[in-house]
Amino acid sequence: MPASKAAPSYMQRLRRDLVNNKWAYAMLLPVLAYFVVFHYVPVYGALIAFKDFNPASGMAGSEWVGLDWFKQFFNGLYFNRLMLNTLMLNVYDVLLGFPAPIVLALLMNELTSLRFKQFVQTVTYLPHFISVVVVSGMVLDFLARDGVLTNMLVALGATPDAVMNNPDWFRRIYVGSEIWQSIGWGSIIYLASLAGINPSLYEAARIDGANRWQQLLHITLPGLLPITMTLLILRLGQLMSVGFEKIILLYNPSTYETADVISTYVYRHGILDANYSYAAAVGLFNSAIALVLLVAANALSRRWSGNSIW
């Protein structure tokens, strides 16, 4: 009997695949180049978190200080405040902002008038296309001492205080403006998931006597569970990260007590004070916490619901 041919090696299979799909790989090259240049090469710059970086001496010539910058941050006066503010803003956003697009998608899914549904979608999508600078300006103008919303609160019996200078109001204003700006755009993916649910499931449920509420509990929500868990895992991975653009535009020294977060602290010390090594150490610590949270959230989701990213 003739000897059987040996199975091709991994390199042979890879070479054959590259030849057969060369144009597909050619289209992939710009994407790979983007991630290498802008996401992997800059990782080398994280070394300045362990050095007393001096631009004149360069990365290699700067003095190595080890974990000194991390110790300075952990023992600093504002460490507890920064951690608490960052965590609280994210917790409020997860508890209030994350379910908001889901609720909106469920409500729009129940609408029978197509024209009214399109009107609601348009109205709720529009804030997403307004820049953060414009939204922050609107918030500052509306909540100024003589602003529209302030006058409405005064008409209801409130005192005409400068709300934006009150630290007790900052978290509510920030989270509320985030929900208003993102609720419509965030509902798109849930509406797409709802459209993918098999209509025969609802027909079978109606034949069995299920009402709208029972259909929601036993068909609609389970159909949304996979995409909801995926987005929740990604959101929990950012639990210690807050976009500093809007906070910088809204906060002021009188609201630092509740508004100052890790990202704004890094901005002030890294850019304004030119303390690059200290800011890099704080940013690296924040990224490490985000990675741990992402892995933990993915593991818990896989264990409890069977859905995970990897």
TAQUI-V185105 format. One record per helix or strand of 3 or more residues. SS is the DSSP state (A for helix, B for strand). FROM is the first residue (numbers start at 1). TO is the last residue. If there is no record, write none. Layout:
ss/from/to
SS/FROM/TO
SS/FROM/TO
//
This chain:
ss/from/to
A/10/20
A/22/50
A/58/61
A/68/74
A/79/109
A/114/129
A/132/142
A/148/155
A/163/165
A/167/195
A/199/207
A/212/236
A/244/250
A/253/259
A/262/272
A/276/304
//
